[in-house]
Amino acid sequence: MLTTVTTVNVNGLRAAAKKGFVEWLARTEADVICLQEVRAEPEQLPQEVRDPEGWHTVHAPAAAKGRAGVSLYTRRAPERVQIGFGGFGDAGSEEFDTSGRYVEIDLPGITVASLYLPSGEVGTERQDEKERFMAAFLPYLKGLRKRAAAGGREVVVCGDWNIAHQEADLKNWKGNKKNSGFLPEEREWLTRVFDEAEYVDVVRSLHPDEEGPYSWWSYRGRAFDNDTGWRIDYQVATPGLAGRAVKGWVERAATHAERWSDHAPVTVVFEQ
């Protein structure tokens, strides 16, 4: 049996729904979909987006209207739902519980989370927020892996991590070494997620020697047409689950006009 998981930053779900998300949802073969930057209260979404037929949905909007927001769509009902990652002592932060940046569910044998890590901007409060989030989230990830292992479960945290880990993860890496998203300390933090917390970057493990595959392209200039992108959308899994990944790819639109977000869906097929 195969399980297909897709993650995508929709850059505003109401806008994406008008540009092609609904049609994409109707044809996707994914069993689980993780959305980020929904930027809407559930009641603001059209019925076919808020609660589409054949899907169970969990929406975690931000307390700040029109910001962030994460959602999960699953073919089968979740066994457990958790919004935010506070309440775990040192391994969690209640600051982000209503920020629309993390939602986690249990399905049989697997915990799936949708993550929207703050984007940051050097020298601003946004970067301070990103650093606070990272400082709280790493110990949470360690605890999550241990709790899952104790229950015989695997974990996959999908989403927009807003960090390009390696030079191969963005086209113009030389020009971005001092910009948020490719700062040395951010990249080192992501290394700690993989080495210290013992998670695996699933798509990179499947494409170890490839440039990209990129998942975000700026709307400015001709970034998409020139494939001047960033790989910042990840599926980060425990080693047991990552080892069962048989295929991973970016669902890049054929043309600029066919895009319904500035990000593209990142899909992985796992063998169960």
Protein Blocks (a to p, Z undefined) as FASTA:
>chain_A
ZZddddddeeiaklmmmnommmmmmmpcbfbdcdehklpafklpcfklmmgghiacdddd
dfbghiahiddddfbdcfbdcedjehnljnocfklmmnopaccdddehiacddddddebj
ghiaklmmmmmmmmmmmmmmmmmmmmmmmnopacddedjehpafblklpfklmlmmmggh
iafklmmmmmmmmmmnopacfklmmmmmbghjafbdcfehjllmnopacdfbdcdddfkl
mmmpcbdcddddfbfklpcbfbdcddddddZZ
